Amino acid sequence: MELDPRLVAEMGARAKVQLRQRMKALRGAYPASALAEKSARLVTRVAELPAWSAARSVALFWPLLDKHEVDVRPLDALARAAGKAVYYPGFTRSAEGALATDLRRTESVADLAVRGQRFLEPPPDAPAAGRGDVALVVVPALAVALTGHRLGFGVGFYDSMLPDFRPPAVAVVVAFDFQLLAELPVEPHDVAGDLVVTEARSVSCS
């Protein structure tokens, strides 16, 4: 008997809520010193990727350290020292009040500030990227599967934004190795990354 697609979607959404709670608790249980050491090793792995070396432009994110996200802040300095253009995600609001996601170029981390959301964003008038402007996008995750599918906080920011840039951009999902799972519940709108990088390994999801 074939299940109702709506029922399947509801089951997947509920499974994600439960998994999100478990993964938040797991990540929060680690000491900050242990996560800092893991983050440093992960940053080194990202910087060693051929896709990173070849990229003339990258999109990063400023981590929510109070939520124990991977600390990828050193990638900003590494990118700028290598002459790469650096973009960060942000929200824009239409005249009708609808929120949309984008990537905007920054000249330094001093451009970033809290602008109505819970994370640091570039100024709203910073140059916005179009398809082809960004070669590599670094993406955070609460959990990630070997397929490249990720579990975020449930806002859907990257699922809505990534199709605007890849291809040709390469999406690199970063997470601690204990967040790497064999599989995750997947919904039709979920967008998989191209590579997964933890402090212990780099996985191609192609």
Buried (B, 14 or more C-beta within 10 A) or exposed (E): EEEEEEEEEEEBEEEBEEBBEEBBEBBEEEEEEEBEEBBEEBBEBBBEBEBBEEBEBBBBBBBEBEBBBBBBBBBBEBBBEEEBBBBBBBBEEEEEEEEEBBBBBBEEBEBBEEEEEEBBBBEBEBBBBEEEBBBBBBBBBBBBBBBBBBBBBEEBBBBBBBEBBBEEBBBBBBBBEBBBBEEBBBBEEBBBBBBBBBBEEBBEBE
